[in-house]
Amino acid sequence: MLQTQAESQTVQPVSTPPGASSWAVGWNRVQTQARKELYSYFYSPIAYVVLVIYLAFAGWFFFSRFFLFGELEMRAFFEMSPMLLMFLAPAVTMRLLSEEINTGSFEMLMTLPITATQVLLGKLLAAVGFFAVLLGITLFYPLTLSTLGRLDWGPVITGYVGLFFLGTTYLAIGLFSSALTRNQIVAFILGFAINFCLFLSDKFLAFLPASLIGFFEYVGVEYHFQGFMRGLIDSKDVVYFASLVVVAFYATRLVLERRK
């Protein structure tokens, strides 16, 4: 019941000082939308199920490596996170647009003084905010290791930066999938399928012609995430993830425009 009430709320215009710029007004509307969506996450039992499942699997991969080999490193956690995020991101985003499209509340939202771009940006920021909370909880793992010995914080910090970029990319793709259908389950499957294709892109290079290896290697998300795990932040990897977010966001905007 709480979830229904939270999701049925519309975004109210935000009061802005006289003479405020259009950019400031727009940003206030984005923030209002993001807060509304972020609050709705914590009214939803699905969010807590996602939290528990992710932390349980991530904790198992982390602690199994630690107790079996006694290694003070986070590599196992970072290696498995891209696979876990393939499931997590679509679960977080599947209802953001599909439910509103199904109930007709998105059309009502568009009658308010807020643009579709502002709505989408607010929803994406809310999903990223929820994901950031999840990543923040997992900081318990490296902090625990640091109390047991000398931990190399360089790869840990860059690994978390990479996870943030990767998670944001998957969430943007999940938002796009949510705009394609009225059904949340279908939105989840579509989002997972796209993320899975990006994950597998560089896994079969040995079977491809030499002329295509470079392309499919570059398209693969894990290829770009590996640099972060090694403690490197390469501009080409940052550009790759940022480009996917922009493309997915723009594609979502086009899908909504066609629905009008």
HUFENRA-V735911 format. One line per field, one symbol per residue. ss: DSSP state (@ for helix, = for strand, . for the rest). psi: psi as a letter, one per 20 degrees, with the letter a starting at -180 (. if undefined). burial: b if it has 16 or more other ideal C-beta (glycine too) atoms within 10 Angstrom, else e. A space follows every 10 residues. Layout:
ss = ???
psi = ???
burial = ???
This chain:
ss = .@@@@@@@.. .......... .@@@@@@@@@ @@@@@@@@@@ @@@.@@@@@@ @@@@@@@@@@ @@@@@@@@@. ....@@@@@@ @@@@@@@@@@ @@@....@@@ @@@.@@@@@. .....@@@@@ @@@@@@@@@@ @@@@@@@@@@ @@@@@@@@.. ..@@@@@@@@ @@@@@@@@@@ @@@@@@@@@@ ...@@@@@@@ @@@@@@@@@@ ....@@@..@ @@@@@@@@@. @@@@@@@@@. ....@@@@@@ @@@@@@@@@@ @@@@@@@@@.
psi = ghgggghiqq oqpppqqpjq qhgggghhhg gggggghghh giiphhghgg gggghggghg hghghghgik pmrjghghhi ghghhhhggh hhihighhgh ghijhghhhi irmprhghgg hggghgghgg hhgghhhiih ghhghhiiao poighgghgh gghgggghgh hhhhgghhii riphgggggg gggghhghhi hjikhijqqh iiggghghhp hhhhhhghhi jpophhgghg ghghgggggh hgggghhhi.
burial = eebeebbeee beebeeeeee eeeebbbbbb ebbbebbbeb beebeebeeb beebbebbee bbeebbeeee eebbebbbbb bbebbbbbbb bbbbbbbbbb beeeebeeee eeebebebbb bbbbbbbbeb beebeeebee bbeebeeeee beeebbebbb ebbbbbbbbb bbbbbbbbbb bebbeebbeb bbebbeebbe bbeeeeeeee eeeeebeebb bbbbbbbbbe eeeeeebbeb beebbeebbe bbbebbeeee
